[in-house]
Amino acid sequence: MATALKVPAQPYEFISVIDKPGKGAFFATDLELILKNLGIRSLVVTGVTTEVCVQTSVREANDRGYECLVLEDCVASYFPEFQRAAINMIKAQGGIVGWVSTSDELLKVLAGG
């Protein structure tokens, strides 16, 4: 993985629910405002479907200057070939849109290992 993660000593004391009307998490939502107010610049992305909502959200985030890490084992598609293609597109060209890893690898980093 080409980036380091900064983890707060205490978990955040809030939960924000984003009701997204489109494919991406940023379109017509308050997500960017919430992230800016919290000073968040790096995102861990999970969800379904990889080739539509996940990829759209990662591209929207990237266009806004956020660094994205997609957890390959925490995203899914109805079609295995779409899953592979979407993951390959996200990590193409050295992570031009985002990085891809697994939840196990992220947990190791968060645990300091």
N, CA, C and O of each residue as an XYZ file, in Angstrom:
452
protein
N       0.850     -1.167      0.000
C       0.000      0.000      0.000
C       0.894      1.227      0.000
O       1.903      1.252      0.705
N       0.550      2.230     -0.764
C       1.402      3.389     -0.968
C       1.071      4.560     -0.059
O       1.534      5.671     -0.316
N       0.307      4.361      0.970
C      -0.080      5.482      1.826
C      -0.088      5.042      3.285
O      -0.211      3.856      3.588
N       0.042      5.997      4.168
C      -0.030      5.705      5.606
C      -1.360      6.207      6.133
O      -1.908      7.189      5.633
N      -1.868      5.537      7.132
C      -3.146      5.921      7.710
C      -2.922      6.573      9.063
O      -2.093      6.107      9.844
N      -3.641      7.631      9.346
C      -3.598      8.301     10.636
C      -4.901      7.966     11.360
O      -5.985      8.294     10.878
N      -4.794      7.321     12.499
C      -5.964      6.847     13.218
C      -6.128      7.657     14.497
O      -5.171      7.799     15.258
N      -7.325      8.193     14.751
C      -7.531      8.960     15.989
C      -7.429      8.067     17.217
O      -7.743      6.878     17.162
N      -6.985      8.655     18.331
C      -6.858      7.896     19.577
C      -8.218      7.420     20.073
O      -8.327      6.331     20.636
N      -9.236      8.215     19.872
C     -10.594      7.870     20.273
C     -11.476      7.822     19.033
O     -11.266      8.596     18.100
N     -12.458      6.926     19.007
C     -13.364      6.908     17.846
C     -14.201      8.188     17.805
O     -14.472      8.814     18.830
N     -14.591      8.545     16.609
C     -15.447      9.720     16.458
C     -16.774      9.490     17.166
O     -17.288      8.372     17.195
N     -17.314     10.542     17.727
C     -18.557     10.437     18.502
C     -19.769     10.861     17.687
O     -20.650     11.551     18.199
N     -19.818     10.466     16.457
C     -20.955     10.831     15.616
C     -21.191      9.722     14.605
O     -20.325      8.893     14.327
N     -22.368      9.745     14.085
C     -22.708      8.893     12.959
C     -23.482      9.764     11.988
O     -24.460     10.408     12.368
N     -23.054      9.785     10.749
C     -23.774     10.523      9.719
C     -24.354      9.522      8.736
O     -23.649      8.638      8.249
N     -25.617      9.661      8.452
C     -26.269      8.820      7.459
C     -26.453      9.664      6.206
O     -27.083     10.721      6.241
N     -25.899      9.187      5.109
C     -25.983      9.897      3.836
C     -27.031      9.199      2.975
O     -26.860      8.038      2.602
N     -28.098      9.894      2.665
C     -29.139      9.357      1.788
C     -28.823      9.828      0.378
O     -29.152     10.952      0.001
N     -28.185      8.964     -0.395
C     -27.739      9.379     -1.723
C     -28.796      9.077     -2.783
O     -29.284      7.951     -2.877
N     -29.143     10.078     -3.573
C     -30.166      9.885     -4.600
C     -29.633      9.317     -5.910
O     -30.407      8.898     -6.771
N     -28.310      9.303     -6.061
C     -27.722      8.845     -7.317
C     -26.768      7.693     -7.095
O     -26.843      6.991     -6.086
N     -25.881      7.507     -8.033
C     -24.919      6.396     -7.968
C     -23.745      6.704     -7.051
O     -23.227      5.807     -6.385
N     -23.318      7.969     -7.011
C     -22.167      8.354     -6.210
C     -22.565      8.935     -4.869
O     -23.655      9.487     -4.719
N     -21.681      8.811     -3.901
C     -21.954      9.289     -2.546
C     -21.892     10.809     -2.420
O     -22.394     11.359     -1.440
N     -21.290     11.499     -3.386
C     -21.141     12.946     -3.300
C     -22.249     13.723     -4.002
O     -22.567     14.841     -3.596
N     -22.837     13.155     -5.041
C     -23.849     13.859     -5.828
C     -25.072     14.169     -4.981
O     -25.701     13.260     -4.439
N     -25.414     15.455     -4.864
C     -26.629     15.931     -4.183
C     -26.722     15.444     -2.727
O     -27.810     15.166     -2.223
N     -25.546     15.344     -2.055
C     -25.526     14.978     -0.639
C     -24.658     15.977      0.129
O     -24.009     16.832     -0.473
N     -24.651     15.867      1.438
C     -23.818     16.716      2.295
C     -22.487     16.054      2.636
O     -21.775     16.537      3.517
N     -22.138     14.969      1.967
C     -20.941     14.225      2.343
C     -19.681     15.084      2.299
O     -18.889     15.053      3.241
N     -19.482     15.838      1.244
C     -18.264     16.652      1.154
C     -18.199     17.682      2.277
O     -17.133     17.896      2.855
N     -19.301     18.309      2.587
C     -19.350     19.282      3.673
C     -19.011     18.622      5.012
O     -18.254     19.177      5.809
N     -19.565     17.458      5.250
C     -19.293     16.725      6.496
C     -17.811     16.381      6.586
O     -17.185     16.589      7.626
N     -17.251     15.860      5.507
C     -15.833     15.481      5.510
C     -14.940     16.698      5.709
O     -13.977     16.640      6.473
N     -15.249     17.797      5.030
C     -14.448     19.019      5.180
C     -14.512     19.548      6.610
O     -13.487     19.938      7.170
N     -15.688     19.564      7.197
C     -15.835     20.063      8.565
C     -15.054     19.221      9.566
O     -14.630     19.724     10.606
N     -14.864     17.946      9.255
C     -14.121     17.048     10.141
C     -12.637     16.964      9.785
O     -11.864     16.309     10.484
N     -12.245     17.623      8.704
C     -10.849     17.596      8.284
C     -10.399     16.255      7.720
O      -9.214     15.921      7.763
N     -11.331     15.503      7.201
C     -11.023     14.172      6.658
C     -10.603     14.307      5.195
O     -11.301     14.937      4.400
N      -9.450     13.707      4.839
C      -8.940     13.757      3.465
C      -8.750     12.359      2.871
O      -8.570     12.224      1.661
N      -8.790     11.321      3.707
C      -8.590      9.950      3.239
C      -9.821      9.124      3.581
O     -10.355      9.208      4.686
N     -10.261      8.326      2.615
C     -11.481      7.541      2.787
C     -11.208      6.061      2.594
O     -10.429      5.678      1.721
N     -11.840      5.235      3.399
C     -11.871      3.798      3.192
C     -13.250      3.505      2.624
O     -14.267      3.806      3.248
N     -13.276      2.915      1.436
C     -14.532      2.746      0.707
C     -14.929      1.274      0.666
O     -14.123      0.406      0.329
N     -16.193      1.010      1.016
C     -16.779     -0.323      0.951
C     -18.171     -0.182      0.340
O     -18.689      0.930      0.232
N     -18.775     -1.293     -0.060
C     -20.160     -1.215     -0.521
C     -20.441     -2.033     -1.761
O     -19.621     -2.836     -2.204
N     -21.613     -1.809     -2.306
C     -22.076     -2.476     -3.523
C     -22.732     -1.427     -4.414
O     -23.207     -0.406     -3.916
N     -22.763     -1.649     -5.637
C     -21.994     -2.588     -6.419
C     -20.667     -1.939     -6.803
O     -20.577     -0.726     -6.993
N     -19.645     -2.778     -6.912
C     -18.292     -2.271     -7.151
C     -18.223     -1.440     -8.421
O     -17.627     -0.363     -8.433
N     -18.836     -1.944     -9.498
C     -18.702     -1.292    -10.803
C     -19.598     -0.068    -10.979
O     -19.433      0.679    -11.943
N     -20.537      0.148    -10.072
C     -21.416      1.317    -10.211
C     -21.221      2.264     -9.023
O     -20.497      3.252     -9.139
N     -21.844      1.982     -7.910
C     -21.829      2.924     -6.782
C     -20.449      3.116     -6.175
O     -20.060      4.246     -5.881
N     -19.705      2.037     -5.984
C     -18.373      2.159     -5.387
C     -17.446      2.936     -6.316
O     -16.820      3.911     -5.901
N     -17.360      2.503     -7.575
C     -16.455      3.171     -8.512
C     -16.845      4.630     -8.728
O     -15.972      5.495     -8.809
N     -18.134      4.913     -8.823
C     -18.585      6.296     -8.997
C     -18.199      7.147     -7.791
O     -17.715      8.268     -7.942
N     -18.414      6.613     -6.608
C     -18.069      7.359     -5.383
C     -16.571      7.610     -5.279
O     -16.149      8.693     -4.875
N     -15.764      6.612     -5.642
C     -14.311      6.772     -5.598
C     -13.864      7.827     -6.603
O     -13.007      8.653     -6.289
N     -14.422      7.813     -7.782
C     -14.050      8.810     -8.794
C     -14.499     10.217     -8.384
O     -13.767     11.185     -8.588
N     -15.697     10.329     -7.808
C     -16.155     11.626     -7.306
C     -15.223     12.132     -6.205
O     -14.863     13.309     -6.184
N     -14.840     11.251     -5.303
C     -13.947     11.620     -4.199
C     -12.589     12.039     -4.744
O     -12.034     13.051     -4.315
N     -12.056     11.281     -5.674
C     -10.767     11.592     -6.273
C     -10.789     12.956     -6.954
O      -9.838     13.727     -6.826
N     -11.855     13.256     -7.668
C     -11.991     14.564     -8.329
C     -12.016     15.719     -7.331
O     -11.683     16.852     -7.678
N     -12.410     15.432     -6.098
C     -12.479     16.455     -5.051
C     -11.218     16.474     -4.181
O     -11.150     17.212     -3.198
N     -10.233     15.670     -4.542
C      -8.965     15.685     -3.828
C      -8.832     14.701     -2.677
O      -7.853     14.762     -1.933
N      -9.785     13.802     -2.511
C      -9.701     12.802     -1.447
C      -8.878     11.613     -1.913
O      -8.892     11.259     -3.092
N      -8.159     11.000     -0.978
C      -7.437      9.763     -1.243
C      -8.331      8.613     -0.816
O      -8.869      8.613      0.292
N      -8.488      7.640     -1.689
C      -9.416      6.539     -1.426
C      -8.708      5.197     -1.377
O      -7.854      4.890     -2.209
N      -9.079      4.416     -0.394
C      -8.647      3.032     -0.273
C      -9.896      2.167     -0.363
O     -10.785      2.265      0.484
N      -9.967      1.320     -1.387
C     -11.093      0.407     -1.567
C     -10.680     -0.952     -1.009
O      -9.651     -1.508     -1.393
N     -11.493     -1.474     -0.101
C     -11.224     -2.796      0.461
C     -11.867     -3.843     -0.437
O     -13.087     -4.001     -0.474
N     -11.016     -4.543     -1.151
C     -11.469     -5.483     -2.192
C     -12.410     -6.558     -1.658
O     -13.297     -7.014     -2.379
N     -12.227     -6.968     -0.402
C     -13.083     -7.997      0.171
C     -14.314     -7.413      0.869
O     -15.080     -8.141      1.499
N     -14.496     -6.106      0.752
C     -15.661     -5.434      1.353
C     -16.492     -4.709      0.304
O     -17.301     -3.844      0.640
N     -16.300     -5.055     -0.950
C     -17.121     -4.556     -2.054
C     -17.594     -5.775     -2.842
O     -16.981     -6.840     -2.777
N     -18.678     -5.614     -3.579
C     -19.214     -6.769     -4.304
C     -19.977     -6.345     -5.546
O     -20.424     -5.206     -5.681
N     -20.105     -7.293     -6.430
C     -20.857     -7.129     -7.668
C     -21.677     -8.387     -7.898
O     -21.371     -9.446     -7.350
N     -22.708     -8.269     -8.700
C     -23.478     -9.451     -9.097
C     -22.687    -10.324    -10.062
O     -22.950    -11.519    -10.192
N     -21.703     -9.707    -10.744
C     -20.981    -10.393    -11.801
C     -19.487    -10.389    -11.499
O     -18.887     -9.316    -11.418
N     -18.868    -11.556    -11.329
C     -17.434    -11.620    -11.012
C     -16.551    -10.866    -12.010
O     -15.558    -10.255    -11.616
N     -16.900    -10.905    -13.284
C     -16.080    -10.211    -14.273
C     -16.167     -8.693    -14.116
O     -15.187     -7.995    -14.374
N     -17.322     -8.171    -13.698
C     -17.460     -6.729    -13.434
C     -16.648     -6.344    -12.203
O     -16.012     -5.291    -12.174
N     -16.674     -7.209    -11.184
C     -15.905     -6.985     -9.964
C     -14.419     -6.838    -10.299
O     -13.776     -5.871     -9.891
N     -13.884     -7.801    -11.041
C     -12.460     -7.773    -11.412
C     -12.130     -6.527    -12.223
O     -11.129     -5.860    -11.964
N     -12.968     -6.215    -13.199
C     -12.709     -5.057    -14.055
C     -12.741     -3.756    -13.261
O     -11.878     -2.897    -13.446
N     -13.713     -3.602    -12.390
C     -13.823     -2.368    -11.603
C     -12.634     -2.206    -10.665
O     -12.082     -1.111    -10.556
N     -12.233     -3.266     -9.992
C     -11.069     -3.212     -9.099
C      -9.820     -2.854     -9.898
O      -9.019     -2.027     -9.461
N      -9.654     -3.471    -11.061
C      -8.494     -3.165    -11.900
C      -8.495     -1.712    -12.370
O      -7.435     -1.094    -12.459
N      -9.671     -1.162    -12.670
C      -9.754      0.243    -13.086
C      -9.382      1.181    -11.944
O      -8.695      2.180    -12.157
N      -9.830      0.866    -10.747
C      -9.543      1.729     -9.596
C      -8.048      1.784     -9.323
O      -7.511      2.860     -9.060
N      -7.366      0.643     -9.382
C      -5.946      0.610     -9.029
C      -5.012      0.811    -10.225
O      -3.793      0.751    -10.068
N      -5.562      1.047    -11.407
C      -4.752      1.226    -12.616
C      -3.794      2.404    -12.482
O      -4.040      3.335    -11.715
N      -2.730      2.353    -13.216
C      -1.733      3.423    -13.298
C      -1.204      3.825    -11.930
O      -1.037      5.009    -11.638
N      -0.943      2.828    -11.098
C      -0.360      3.102     -9.786
C      -1.304      3.766     -8.809
O      -0.863      4.451     -7.886
N      -2.582      3.574     -8.997
C      -3.558      4.145     -8.069
C      -3.978      5.549     -8.436
O      -4.193      6.384     -7.557
N      -4.096      5.819     -9.714
C      -4.471      7.174    -10.158
C      -5.849      7.591     -9.631
O      -6.093      8.776     -9.402
N      -6.739      6.630     -9.439
C      -8.068      6.922     -8.889
C      -8.140      6.541     -7.418
O      -8.789      7.226     -6.627
N      -7.478      5.453     -7.051
C      -7.492      5.015     -5.664
C      -6.624      3.795     -5.479
O      -6.112      3.225     -6.443
N      -6.466      3.402     -4.239
C      -5.695      2.204     -3.909
C      -6.651      1.087     -3.546
O      -7.789      1.331     -3.144
N      -6.180     -0.137     -3.689
C      -6.982     -1.312     -3.371
C      -6.187     -2.175     -2.395
O      -4.995     -2.412     -2.589
N      -6.853     -2.635     -1.360
C      -6.244     -3.541     -0.396
C      -7.351     -4.438      0.156
O      -8.446     -4.498     -0.402
N      -7.061     -5.125      1.244
C      -8.054     -5.986      1.879
C      -8.306     -5.515      3.303
O      -7.523     -4.743      3.858
N      -9.386     -5.976      3.883
C      -9.698     -5.602      5.265
C      -8.641     -6.142      6.222
O      -8.312     -5.473      7.201
N      -8.101     -7.328      5.968
C      -7.043     -7.875      6.829
C      -5.817     -6.974      6.827
O      -5.241     -6.703      7.880
N      -5.418     -6.510      5.648
C      -4.259     -5.621      5.564
C      -4.512     -4.297      6.286
O      -3.632     -3.785      6.978
N      -5.704     -3.750      6.125
C      -6.034     -2.504      6.812
C      -6.007     -2.698      8.325
O      -5.478     -1.851      9.045
N      -6.563     -3.791      8.812
C      -6.555     -4.058     10.246
C      -5.148     -4.219     10.800
O      -4.868     -3.810     11.927
N      -4.258     -4.819     10.005
C      -2.857     -4.937     10.427
C      -2.229     -3.551     10.589
O      -1.542     -3.284     11.574
N      -2.471     -2.676      9.616
C      -1.917     -1.313      9.674
C      -2.488     -0.572     10.877
O      -1.750      0.093     11.604
N      -3.777     -0.683     11.087
C      -4.410      0.006     12.211
C      -3.912     -0.509     13.559
O      -3.879      0.230     14.543
N      -3.528     -1.780     13.594
C      -3.010     -2.375     14.827
C      -1.522     -2.076     15.026
O      -0.933     -2.445     16.042
N      -0.927     -1.403     14.041
C       0.478     -1.044     14.145
C       1.438     -2.093     13.608
O       2.639     -2.049     13.876
N       0.895     -3.037     12.847
C       1.748     -4.124     12.331
C       2.104     -4.067     10.917
O       2.813     -4.943     10.423
